[in-house]
Amino acid sequence: MQNDLLTGQRLRFGIEMDQDESIPGVIARSVRQHVLGGTRPVLNAAGVDMRHLGYSQIATRAELERLAFVARCQAEALFANAGERVMDESVDSSLELNFGLHTIPRVHFELNRRRISPLTLRKRGFHRLDWMNLLLPYCPESREQLIHQCQTCQSKLGWHYARGIGICEFCETEVAPSSEPPLSEKLVDDYRLFAKLSSPDSRKVTSAFASLPRALQAARRDTLVRLATMTGGLVQDGHVVTTSRRAILQLPADVMAPVVASGTSFLRSWPHGFQSWVRERSESLMQDRAQLKTFRNRLRRLVQANLESEDLTSLVIESFPDLREHPVHAFSKGRHYLYMSTQKRLRLDTPHMDALRRWMGEGYRPSPTTDQFQKGQFDAEVIDAIAPVFGGAMPLNACSSRMKIPRYAVEQCCRPGLLAREIHPAFLAIKGWDAIQSASLDALNANLLGAQSRAPLPPAAVSLSVAVKRIGGRLKPWGSIFQALNDGDLEFWVAGEKPTSTSIRLHAADLARFDGVVDDVPVYGGKPFAKVSQADAAEILNLKPALLPEIGPRLGIDFIPNGRGLGAPLATVVQVAAAVAWDKEISWHLGVRHDEVEDILLSQGIRPLEIGWSRPRLVDRGILPGFLAEDQVQPSVNCGLA
């Protein structure tokens, strides 16, 4: 759905959303601009049923699109900053929120109160998305303690009215700057890094990871936030308990800020900084056995598998393998990782771990004990060297999902300047060929963003996923199309944060040059791939996936279990594509709507097959273009051909 297809009441003037702005903030600014007072009329006009405007931050995509229509702002800007509920069916509520690839506990995100920094608002008057992060008691920009209550009337700042982001909605006075001391100067750098790491903004999270050591690059964002809060609590005088995700929010601002800053300081130097502090702390307690035992028990809390994630316990155990005091450590020579730590670090299942042990050779030492949970040690230097390879490898199906193109298209794009296969010897020996280097996808995305047209997006432009439906009869030449986009040989625009087949916009007629192009059938691991999913089969045939269960068997396409889904032989799908065409593809070449195709073809004496239209006949009549398909399977499916 696009804004220009929506109807109904709208605000009179448009508004631009800042990259760092919250969704309720931009809508409240728009309401204030129109002097409406309350925010409820906008929600009602958009047909959005929610408690108050604050919940627009986690509204559905459809709700955001309607809100964008009413407020006259770009829906894509709202999508970029929006969160999504992760529902827990057992309690029928959301315990977590997803922001892009990152997860935030719902309890750590403020939707009801309007937290603000008056000093920051004086510089740029919009509500920051980061102010909704309850792990941040101070504004990262101004160092001012965030305020959620009017000092004049003591009312909570909320989202029911829009007198102004820095104005109390009840007494209508400007909220004065906080009277509390600002964030300590010595904590600023680490606090700001934590603010980026814990931010709902994926761009800031990516920036934060650039400041972290290699040992943490494969860890999840929520794991590192948790590790920072827990280690930061350990280092405080008197030991501040930060193990409870709710209790930590009750800490005073002048306690929470040192906790997150100290923990982030440990992340910067992980694992050496934390190891040094633990060693010094242990030495200082050597004369007090009770205190030393208490201290070690608190450390062990970090690795309680029933309470913490595997990512977190693995990171800590790799730095302090003796925390569990297992006899396997007695045969250690040099730095090593245990079996389970290695498995978690590389994210390998048991068969792949068996392959790793064979590949490691002398780098693997079997355990002298009978404990099946330890199983031996792996040379840490080797594991450290290959961990980024495994962490940076992206399955082809995942790349297909991110680019919103079929899997075979990803394989076509594995050519110089586009995507790179992961060919590290360890990866090939242990996991096989089924991956690309995620860095190559990042590079391709960056190149495409740089190559897009700077001219205004024309109204007639359509998405690449729509325009490419003009190509049929074989595997579409996605590799050649993306090569042209990457090289700047096609004019296009990106309507979103990342270039995908749905966000790339172009003139449909510009793809006519690919009507006769055939990309090589991709070879995968030395053999052509043999099966395609229902979605990819539908893409090849230019059909909706929902139609395949019904008409697939009639076309001779049988889907059988294949991995986690259903698959059909590629050869059969391509045979059908070469024999049959459907209205959507034909309409592009006739220059008409797809519902007009049948009348036009019948008027020219062309009769339909039992399902679809004869592609060879349409090619002979010059309606569809022909192509040379020496590398592709030729039609041998009847499909009702006369």
Beta strands, then each sheet from edge to edge (+ up, - down):
strand 1: 84-88
strand 2: 93-99
strand 3: 102-105
strand 4: 336-338
strand 5: 364-366
strand 6: 376-379
strand 7: 393-395
strand 8: 435-437
strand 9: 462-463
strand 10: 492-494
strand 11: 504-506
strand 12: 523-524
strand 13: 527-528
strand 14: 531-533
strand 15: 560-562
strand 16: 565-569
strand 17: 580-581
strand 18: 613-614
sheet 1: 1+ 2- 3+
sheet 2: 4+ 6- 5+
sheet 3: 7+ 8-
sheet 4: 9+ 11- 10+
sheet 5: 12+ 13-
sheet 6: 14+ 16- 15+
sheet 7: 17+ 18-
end
